[in-house]
């Protein structure tokens, strides 16, 4: 007999012990006693921690412990070397003892161990600390969308409890460590959007529990053998965008073996280069569970449809075939009864659009909600077959060659939310059935449409929020129906041949509602409107290139972009002081009649990136508050009447990359702080002012400078020899030129498509007026291609520094109308990219360097009115210019000037003055034998070479491979050269 001990832990946290009598073995009694002691000890420990720490929670009967000191210390060590500009980890402090309360940290309620660390999108930088290894119970780690650098630490391979590892969208580099294959508990692995190189480790095949694997855009990585994927039987989603599968024969078989796979993205994987994408047994035995399939950017042709067929079952919902070389679609795509989205955008072949729709008119037409067929070469009309697609919500067919009349049936689609038929050749009037449409967004721009239905029909568009009729013929009167669209948020009717005044009530139709308004490039007139209402926060308004006049008094402070350029507005610009909301990023008031001063209230405009006041009548000094524009990237004050010295506060605008202060009355020395502080400048224009003194050496610090214009001032002294530090003009760039400056809300002020829809974004393109080949010319989109130095019309003295000839990439050099002397540098000919060279009206002496005969791209040269002498070097270019380009140099001789050089007369005397008949016959006989020998030698050499190629197959392959390579190289070089020349020389 014995007493059994019963232990019960009640919800009131008391331990009750009771006994009952039964027979037991003494050993059993001993074991039960020890177990009881263990339970009491553990329970007492947790109670003690809760009482002493004061931080244990007793919520819903659950005890939550603080984090352990060792793990808190590990998190602080992880944070220590990181850059955290936003203070995202501000709660991670030594005096905050419970790290379980820190932002991004999750702990186990019972043990206090850190189990999850989620600091995604915290804007953190630095390397990943090894201290994470001390978080031994961590199972979830998300460091994505930050700026972590360096390599993936190999200690990750020891964090074997991890089920989720997300390192995507960082700056990680190096190779992907094989040790990640040791994390066999992983369910989710995301390494995408980094800069790795090397091989995707085949050890990933050990991750047999993996359900989500994302390796897209990981850098220059490749796969040696794809068969490791077959081991991942639980895989549901796989992304390998940008990883070459060109050598992965039978890759389709591998994908097909993953029976749980529902999402697959192979964008840009060079699939067209795979010789055998599937095995002979695949087509008969395969089935697929894929619901989402992305195959864009693979240069695929229609031969791919054979292996695509088994991957496209009735489970498929999304199919992306964009950016390939497809010339149509197969019939089976029209019978996918679950397909909701089809992207066929940016394929190159000419396809008839009615036939394309007909192929899709099976059960696909009943389920398809999204069709993107934009940027193709579709021809034909938008036919009545569109009515079969009764579930269609989004129809994108822009940038094609569609023509005829837009079918009435498209406006009757019951589910349609967005239609884009812009940039085609549709003609005729817009159907009155447009009033039946329930679409929220309608894009009809850049067609040949003539007018719209009556106001009664258009006013029925009660759902519409966006209308884009850019470059449609809506004029000459301003369309009254616009004001009936009460839900409108974005309106684009630029270049629509409107010549009328806007009704004043137009500006009060949508109070605080409009996000985008573009009326540019019409002939709309009238007094300056009240722009203080209508606009939502961060909105865009473009009224440029019209005939608005009068002063402006009220402007909305909610605008992010305001373009009033090329009108006839006048009066002051004190309305800038009203724009205190802090949204304005782009302000373009150029080409108007504004007068007065720039008000000293610019500290309100802290987000301003572009300030263009050029071509007005503004005057006086620049206000000190201009220095508060820390985000300013473009400052264009060209052709005003500003005066005085440049304010010292302007040096605080360190984000500037274009500063055009030309054609004003600024005076004083050229500030040294321009070179010391404004390092990002690529355009600096100070032409036609009253600057004096010497050219500061600090300008040589501007390594990014591509356009330097100091012409028409009163500068003196010598040309700085350090100009070869302007490295943008020195080194040849083999990469494509950078695009024109664009800004987040700013292309040609047009609505732009991005992502899954359209935003109200536009772009601002830099432009500048520069003297080019003797005339003033405005450069805009080609400005980034220009590399120019203009120091003409000053009082510069001394010689041209020989270092100037190191500017190999320079395209235009103008040093005319100075007092320069000495010889032209002998190596000037190494500036082979020069298109424009003007050295006229100086005091240069000596001869024209023979190296100039190498300057084969010159199309403008002026060396007139110097003291040059000697023969003009012989070259195709130098002799092609008119003699006037060399006049005023009395010592010059030889073509194209009329003065002959000494010895030219003697060289014109015939070599053989007279010869006998016999002598002539001897010469003819010698030439005959020469031609015979020449022909025999050519024939012998030709057949020797051809015979060797016919006999030796290996040599034949090597030769033709070499020949093809040379041909491609020559073609590429010539094409790039011609394109570069076309952009610059003929803009």
Rosetta blueprint (number, residue, H / E / L):
1 X L
2 X E
3 X E
4 X E
5 X E
6 X E
7 X E
8 X E
9 X E
10 X L
11 X L
12 X L
13 X L
14 X L
15 X E
16 X E
17 X E
18 X E
19 X E
20 X E
21 X E
22 X E
23 X L
24 X L
25 X L
26 X H
27 X H
28 X H
29 X H
30 X H
31 X H
32 X H
33 X H
34 X H
35 X H
36 X H
37 X H
38 X H
39 X H
40 X H
41 X H
42 X H
43 X H
44 X H
45 X H
46 X H
47 X H
48 X H
49 X H
50 X H
51 X H
52 X H
53 X H
54 X L
55 X L
56 X L
57 X E
58 X E
59 X E
60 X L
61 X L
62 X E
63 X E
64 X E
65 X L
66 X L
67 X L
68 X L
69 X H
70 X H
71 X H
72 X H
73 X H
74 X H
75 X H
76 X H
77 X H
78 X H
79 X H
80 X H
81 X L
82 X L
83 X E
84 X E
85 X L
86 X L
87 X L
88 X L
89 X L
90 X L
91 X L
92 X L
93 X L
94 X L
95 X L
96 X L
97 X L
98 X L
99 X H
100 X H
101 X H
102 X L
103 X L
104 X L
105 X E
106 X E
107 X E
108 X L
109 X L
110 X L
111 X L
112 X L
113 X L
114 X E
115 X E
116 X E
117 X E
118 X E
119 X L
120 X L
121 X L
122 X L
123 X L
124 X E
125 X E
126 X E
127 X E
128 X L
129 X L
130 X H
131 X H
132 X H
133 X H
134 X H
135 X L
136 X L
137 X L
138 X L
139 X L
140 X E
141 X E
142 X E
143 X L
144 X L
145 X L
146 X L
147 X E
148 X E
149 X E
150 X L
151 X E
152 X L
153 X L
154 X H
155 X H
156 X H
157 X H
158 X H
159 X L
160 X L
161 X L
162 X L
163 X L
164 X E
165 X E
166 X E
167 X L
168 X L
169 X L
170 X L
171 X L
172 X L
173 X E
174 X E
175 X L
176 X L
177 X L
178 X H
179 X H
180 X H
181 X H
182 X H
183 X L
184 X L
185 X L
186 X L
187 X L
188 X E
189 X E
190 X E
191 X L
192 X L
193 X L
194 X L
195 X E
196 X E
197 X E
198 X E
199 X E
200 X L
201 X L
202 X H
203 X H
204 X H
205 X H
206 X H
207 X L
208 X L
209 X L
210 X L
211 X L
212 X E
213 X E
214 X E
215 X L
216 X L
217 X L
218 X L
219 X E
220 X E
221 X E
222 X E
223 X L
224 X L
225 X L
226 X H
227 X H
228 X H
229 X H
230 X H
231 X H
232 X L
233 X L
234 X L
235 X L
236 X L
237 X E
238 X E
239 X E
240 X L
241 X L
242 X L
243 X L
244 X E
245 X L
246 X L
247 X L
248 X L
249 X L
250 X L
251 X H
252 X H
253 X H
254 X H
255 X H
256 X H
257 X L
258 X L
259 X L
260 X L
261 X L
262 X L
263 X E
264 X E
265 X E
266 X L
267 X L
268 X L
269 X L
270 X L
271 X H
272 X H
273 X H
274 X L
275 X L
276 X L
277 X L
278 X L
279 X L
280 X L
281 X L
282 X H
283 X H
284 X H
285 X H
286 X L
287 X L
288 X L
289 X L
290 X L
291 X L
292 X E
293 X E
294 X E
295 X L
296 X L
297 X L
298 X L
299 X L
300 X L
301 X L
302 X H
303 X H
304 X H
305 X H
306 X H
307 X H
308 X H
309 X H
310 X H
311 X H
312 X L
313 X L
314 X L
315 X L
316 X L
317 X L
318 X E
319 X E
320 X E
321 X L
322 X L
323 X L
324 X L
325 X L
326 X L
327 X L
328 X L
329 X L
330 X L
331 X H
332 X H
333 X H
334 X H
335 X H
336 X L
337 X L
338 X L
339 X L
340 X L
341 X E
342 X E
343 X E
344 X L
345 X L
346 X L
347 X L
348 X L
349 X L
350 X E
351 X E
352 X E
353 X H
354 X H
355 X H
356 X H
357 X H
358 X H
359 X H
360 X L
361 X L
362 X L
363 X L
364 X H
365 X H
366 X H
367 X H
368 X L
369 X L
370 X E
371 X E
372 X E
373 X L
374 X L
375 X L
376 X L
377 X E
378 X E
379 X E
380 X E
381 X L
382 X L
383 X L
384 X H
385 X H
386 X H
387 X H
388 X H
389 X L
390 X L
391 X L
392 X L
393 X L
394 X E
395 X E
396 X E
397 X L
398 X L
399 X L
400 X L
401 X E
402 X E
403 X E
404 X E
405 X L
406 X L
407 X L
408 X H
409 X H
410 X H
411 X H
412 X H
413 X L
414 X L
415 X L
416 X L
417 X L
418 X E
419 X E
420 X E
421 X L
422 X L
423 X L
424 X L
425 X E
426 X E
427 X E
428 X E
429 X L
430 X L
431 X L
432 X H
433 X H
434 X H
435 X H
436 X H
437 X L
438 X L
439 X L
440 X L
441 X E
442 X E
443 X E
444 X L
445 X L
446 X L
447 X L
448 X E
449 X E
450 X E
451 X L
452 X L
453 X L
454 X L
455 X H
456 X H
457 X H
458 X H
459 X L
460 X L
461 X L
462 X L
463 X L
464 X L
465 X L
466 X E
467 X E
468 X E
469 X L
470 X L
471 X L
472 X L
473 X E
474 X L
475 X L
476 X L
477 X L
478 X L
479 X L
480 X H
481 X H
482 X H
483 X H
484 X H
485 X L
486 X L
487 X L
488 X L
489 X L
490 X E
491 X E
492 X E
493 X L
494 X L
495 X L
496 X L
497 X L
498 X L
499 X L
500 X L
501 X E
502 X L
503 X L
504 X H
505 X H
506 X H
507 X H
508 X H
509 X L
510 X L
511 X L
512 X L
513 X L
514 X E
515 X E
516 X E
517 X E
518 X E
519 X L
520 X L
521 X L
522 X L
523 X L
524 X L
525 X E
526 X E
527 X E
528 X L
529 X L
530 X L
531 X E
532 X L
533 X L
534 X L
535 X E
536 X E
537 X E
538 X E
539 X E
540 X E
541 X E
542 X E
543 X L
544 X L
545 X L
546 X L
547 X E
548 X E
549 X E
550 X E
551 X L
552 X L
553 X L
554 X L
555 X E
556 X L
557 X L
558 X L
559 X E
560 X E
561 X E
562 X E
563 X E
564 X L
565 X L
566 X L
567 X L
568 X E
569 X E
570 X E
571 X E
572 X L
573 X L
574 X H
575 X H
576 X H
577 X H
578 X H
579 X L
580 X L
581 X L
582 X L
583 X L
584 X L
585 X L
586 X E
587 X E
588 X E
589 X L
590 X L
591 X L
592 X L
593 X E
594 X E
595 X E
596 X E
597 X L
598 X L
599 X L
600 X L
601 X L
602 X H
603 X H
604 X H
605 X L
606 X L
607 X L
608 X L
609 X L
610 X E
611 X E
612 X E
613 X L
614 X L
615 X L
616 X L
617 X E
618 X E
619 X E
620 X E
621 X L
622 X L
623 X L
624 X H
625 X H
626 X H
627 X H
628 X H
629 X L
630 X L
631 X L
632 X L
633 X L
634 X E
635 X E
636 X E
637 X L
638 X L
639 X L
640 X L
641 X E
642 X E
643 X E
644 X E
645 X L
646 X L
647 X L
648 X H
649 X H
650 X H
651 X H
652 X H
653 X L
654 X L
655 X L
656 X L
657 X L
658 X E
659 X E
660 X E
661 X L
662 X L
663 X L
664 X L
665 X E
666 X E
667 X E
668 X E
669 X E
670 X L
671 X L
672 X L
673 X H
674 X H
675 X H
676 X H
677 X H
678 X L
679 X L
680 X L
681 X L
682 X L
683 X E
684 X E
685 X E
686 X L
687 X L
688 X L
689 X L
690 X E
691 X E
692 X E
693 X E
694 X E
695 X L
696 X L
697 X H
698 X H
699 X H
700 X H
701 X H
702 X L
703 X L
704 X L
705 X L
706 X L
707 X E
708 X E
709 X E
710 X L
711 X L
712 X L
713 X L
714 X E
715 X E
716 X E
717 X E
718 X L
719 X L
720 X L
721 X H
722 X H
723 X H
724 X H
725 X H
726 X L
727 X H
728 X H
729 X H
730 X H
731 X L
732 X L
733 X L
734 X L
735 X L
736 X L
737 X L
738 X L
739 X L
740 X L
741 X L
742 X L
743 X L
744 X L
745 X L
746 X L
747 X L
748 X L
749 X L
750 X L
751 X L
752 X E
753 X E
754 X E
755 X L
756 X L
757 X E
758 X E
759 X E
760 X L
761 X L
762 X L
763 X L
764 X L
765 X L
766 X L
767 X L
768 X E
769 X E
770 X E
771 X E
772 X E
773 X L
774 X L
775 X E
776 X E
777 X E
778 X E
779 X E
780 X L
781 X L
782 X L
783 X H
784 X H
785 X H
786 X L
787 X L
788 X E
789 X E
790 X E
791 X L
792 X L
793 X L
794 X L
795 X E
796 X E
797 X L
798 X L
799 X L
800 X L
801 X L
802 X H
803 X H
804 X H
805 X H
806 X H
807 X L
808 X L
809 X L
810 X L
811 X L
812 X E
813 X E
814 X E
815 X L
816 X L
817 X L
818 X L
819 X L
820 X L
821 X E
822 X E
823 X E
824 X L
825 X L
826 X H
827 X H
828 X H
829 X H
830 X H
831 X L
832 X L
833 X L
834 X L
835 X L
836 X E
837 X E
838 X E
839 X L
840 X L
841 X L
842 X L
843 X E
844 X E
845 X E
846 X E
847 X L
848 X L
849 X L
850 X H
851 X H
852 X H
853 X H
854 X H
855 X L
856 X L
857 X L
858 X L
859 X L
860 X E
861 X E
862 X E
863 X L
864 X L
865 X L
866 X L
867 X E
868 X E
869 X E
870 X E
871 X E
872 X L
873 X L
874 X L
875 X L
876 X L
877 X L
878 X H
879 X H
880 X H
881 X L
882 X L
883 X H
884 X H
885 X H
886 X L
887 X L
888 X L
889 X L
890 X L
891 X E
892 X E
893 X E
894 X L
895 X L
896 X L
897 X L
898 X L
899 X L
900 X L
901 X L
902 X L
903 X L
904 X H
905 X H
906 X H
907 X H
908 X L
909 X L
910 X L
911 X L
912 X L
913 X L
914 X L
915 X L
916 X L
917 X H
918 X H
919 X H
920 X H
921 X H
922 X H
923 X H
924 X H
925 X H
926 X H
927 X H
928 X H
929 X H
930 X H
931 X H
932 X H
933 X H
934 X H
935 X H
936 X H
937 X H
938 X H
939 X H
940 X H
941 X H
942 X H
943 X H
944 X H
945 X H
946 X H
947 X H
948 X H
949 X H
950 X H
951 X H
952 X L
953 X H
954 X H
955 X H
956 X H
957 X H
958 X H
959 X H
960 X H
961 X H
962 X H
963 X H
964 X H
965 X H
966 X H
967 X H
968 X H
969 X H
970 X H
971 X H
972 X H
973 X H
974 X H
975 X H
976 X H
977 X H
978 X H
979 X H
980 X H
981 X H
982 X H
983 X H
984 X H
985 X H
986 X L
987 X L
